[in-house]
Amino acid sequence: MKKTLKHPDQRVGVFIDVSNMYMSAQSLFNTNVDFAKVLETAVGPRRLVRAFAYVIETESGKEKDFFNVLENQGYEVRIKPLQIFKGGAKKGDWDVGLTIDVVRLMPVLDTVVLVSGDGDYQDLLDYLRGHGRRTEVMAFGQTTSHKLVDEADEFIDMAEDKKRFLIGR
């Protein structure tokens, strides 16, 4: 894995695939992610440019309080409604939207922190590194694509510090 220095002048963007992290925390540990600690760790002593949390809204709208908490923690919350297809299949993902936001902000970022274990982002990390950007991935190692780990300059396995990254642990 490639390592480069982190320094206070680095401009950082944080991009969180909330559904991916929620599902991982639930399936692995039956609890929730502390997104405030994630942001604090992702930025560290560096300069935060923007932090995005990509979320899916269900028909019930029960998530609104959670979305407000994310906003109060410093995230710009991007909301997409859950798609329900004929036959009952459901889909909700932000892969393209998150990727477009990263590419748009790339000129003002030195480091991109992706909080997701989804291997679909491997090409995004490759693109960023090809344009001289530092790439960091934060996720739970057990549910993270090895392609992401291999492509990132740094991988932070949140499962190695459950007390920090999980609520009630």
C-alpha positions as CSV (number, residue, x, y, z in Angstrom):
1,M,0.0,0.0,0.0
2,K,1.3,3.4,-0.9
3,K,1.7,5.9,2.0
4,T,2.2,9.6,1.8
5,L,2.4,12.2,4.5
6,K,-0.6,13.9,6.0
7,H,0.0,17.6,6.7
8,P,-2.1,20.5,8.0
9,D,-2.3,22.3,4.6
10,Q,-3.9,19.3,2.9
11,R,-7.4,20.1,1.6
12,V,-9.7,17.2,2.4
13,G,-13.0,16.1,1.0
14,V,-15.0,13.3,2.8
15,F,-17.5,11.3,0.9
16,I,-19.6,8.7,2.9
17,D,-21.8,6.0,1.4
18,V,-24.1,5.9,4.4
19,S,-26.1,2.9,3.3
20,N,-23.0,0.8,2.8
21,M,-21.6,1.7,6.2
22,Y,-25.0,1.2,7.9
23,M,-25.5,-2.2,6.4
24,S,-21.9,-3.3,7.3
25,A,-22.2,-2.1,10.9
26,Q,-25.6,-3.8,11.3
27,S,-24.5,-7.1,9.8
28,L,-21.1,-7.3,11.5
29,F,-21.8,-5.8,14.9
30,N,-25.6,-5.2,15.2
31,T,-25.1,-1.5,15.9
32,N,-24.6,1.8,14.2
33,V,-21.7,3.9,13.0
34,D,-20.7,7.1,14.9
35,F,-20.5,9.4,11.9
36,A,-19.1,12.3,14.0
37,K,-16.0,10.1,14.9
38,V,-15.7,9.1,11.3
39,L,-15.5,12.7,10.2
40,E,-13.1,13.7,13.0
41,T,-10.8,10.8,12.0
42,A,-11.1,11.4,8.3
43,V,-10.0,15.0,8.5
44,G,-7.6,14.8,11.4
45,P,-5.4,17.9,11.6
46,R,-6.0,18.8,8.0
47,R,-8.3,21.4,6.3
48,L,-11.8,20.1,5.6
49,V,-13.2,21.5,2.3
50,R,-16.5,19.6,2.3
51,A,-18.0,16.5,3.8
52,F,-20.9,14.7,2.1
53,A,-23.2,12.0,3.5
54,Y,-25.1,10.1,0.8
55,V,-28.4,8.7,2.1
56,I,-31.5,7.0,0.9
57,E,-35.0,8.1,2.0
58,T,-37.7,5.5,2.4
59,E,-41.4,6.2,1.8
60,S,-42.0,6.3,5.6
61,G,-39.5,9.2,6.0
62,K,-38.4,7.8,9.4
63,E,-34.8,8.8,8.6
64,K,-35.4,12.6,8.7
65,D,-34.1,12.9,12.3
66,F,-31.0,10.9,11.4
67,F,-30.4,13.2,8.4
68,N,-30.7,16.2,10.7
69,V,-28.1,14.7,13.0
70,L,-25.7,14.3,10.1
71,E,-26.2,17.9,9.1
72,N,-25.5,19.0,12.7
73,Q,-22.3,17.0,12.6
74,G,-21.0,19.0,9.6
75,Y,-22.1,16.9,6.7
76,E,-23.9,18.1,3.6
77,V,-26.6,15.5,3.3
78,R,-27.5,14.3,-0.2
79,I,-30.9,12.5,-0.3
80,K,-32.2,10.2,-2.9
81,P,-35.5,8.4,-2.6
82,L,-35.6,4.6,-2.5
83,Q,-36.6,3.2,-5.9
84,I,-39.3,0.6,-5.9
85,F,-39.7,-1.4,-9.1
86,K,-42.6,-3.4,-10.3
87,G,-42.5,-6.8,-8.6
88,G,-41.3,-5.2,-5.4
89,A,-37.5,-5.0,-6.0
90,K,-35.9,-2.0,-4.2
91,K,-32.8,-0.1,-5.1
92,G,-31.0,2.8,-3.6
93,D,-27.4,3.7,-4.3
94,W,-25.3,6.8,-4.9
95,D,-22.4,5.4,-6.8
96,V,-22.7,7.7,-9.7
97,G,-23.7,10.8,-7.7
98,L,-20.9,10.4,-5.2
99,T,-18.4,9.8,-8.1
100,I,-19.6,13.0,-9.9
101,D,-19.3,15.1,-6.7
102,V,-15.7,13.8,-6.2
103,V,-14.7,14.6,-9.8
104,R,-16.3,18.1,-9.6
105,L,-14.4,18.9,-6.4
106,M,-11.1,17.3,-7.4
107,P,-9.5,20.7,-8.4
108,V,-9.8,22.0,-4.9
109,L,-8.9,18.8,-3.0
110,D,-5.5,17.3,-2.2
111,T,-7.0,14.3,-0.5
112,V,-10.3,12.4,-1.0
113,V,-11.5,10.2,1.9
114,L,-14.0,7.6,0.7
115,V,-16.0,6.0,3.5
116,S,-17.3,2.9,1.9
117,G,-16.3,-0.7,1.2
118,D,-17.9,-0.9,-2.2
119,G,-15.5,-2.1,-4.8
120,D,-17.3,-0.2,-7.5
121,Y,-15.3,2.9,-6.4
122,Q,-12.0,1.3,-7.5
123,D,-11.9,3.1,-10.8
124,L,-12.6,6.4,-9.0
125,L,-9.6,5.9,-6.8
126,D,-7.5,5.0,-9.7
127,Y,-8.6,8.2,-11.5
128,L,-7.9,10.4,-8.5
129,R,-4.4,8.9,-7.9
130,G,-3.7,9.4,-11.7
131,H,-4.4,13.1,-11.1
132,G,-2.1,13.3,-8.2
133,R,-4.6,13.2,-5.4
134,R,-4.1,11.2,-2.2
135,T,-6.9,8.6,-1.7
136,E,-7.9,7.2,1.7
137,V,-10.6,4.6,2.4
138,M,-12.3,4.1,5.7
139,A,-14.6,1.1,6.1
140,F,-14.9,-2.3,8.0
141,G,-12.2,-4.6,6.7
142,Q,-14.5,-7.7,6.6
143,T,-17.0,-6.0,4.2
144,T,-14.5,-4.0,2.1
145,S,-13.5,-4.9,-1.4
146,H,-9.8,-5.9,-1.6
147,K,-9.7,-3.9,-4.8
148,L,-10.4,-0.7,-2.8
149,V,-7.8,-1.5,-0.2
150,D,-5.2,-2.2,-2.9
151,E,-6.0,1.0,-4.8
152,A,-6.0,3.4,-1.9
153,D,-3.0,5.3,-0.5
154,E,-4.3,4.4,3.0
155,F,-6.9,2.1,4.3
156,I,-8.4,2.6,7.8
157,D,-10.1,-0.5,9.1
158,M,-12.8,0.8,11.3
159,A,-13.3,-2.7,12.8
160,E,-9.9,-2.4,14.4
161,D,-11.2,0.4,16.7
162,K,-14.9,-0.5,17.3
163,K,-15.0,1.5,20.5
164,R,-14.2,4.7,18.5
165,F,-16.4,4.1,15.4
166,L,-19.4,2.3,16.7
167,I,-22.2,3.6,18.9
168,G,-22.5,1.8,22.2
169,R,-19.2,-0.3,21.8
